Amino acid sequence: MSSKATCSDTAVGRPIRYGFTHGRALAYWSATVMVAAELGVGGLWDVARIPYVRDLVVHLGYPPYFLVLMGSWKILGAAALLVPGYALLKEWAYAGAFFTYSGAIVSHLVTGYALGELVPLTVIAALTVVSWSLRPPSRRTHRFAAR
């Protein structure tokens, strides 16, 4: 019997593959699904330019057409995070998501507008970092064992 862990190991906390555990996989997928859902839904709202989002973006000082641009990239980023493979594309999606959320946080702080949005923006930015840091080796540009 091999001492190497395989995907068939089912106990929580036991290695699945490359030191990746079920708990880590659960945390990764939970964070990733939340980030992808926010990117996807937010992107659709941006592209549709729903009144709430349009008014918010205009109050922050951005032109309404900016929503179509950002929304399109958010939708593509959500897809990139969820599909298997394409590790380099995922890196770009994570970077884009983090730039989007950190930029939104700064925009709200600078303008003083809708400061109630800071908590959810900070949470989703943190979830983006969590998802990025917990991703399995198959979703990394360098396939080193997860630590």
Disulfide bonds with the S-S distance in Angstrom:
none
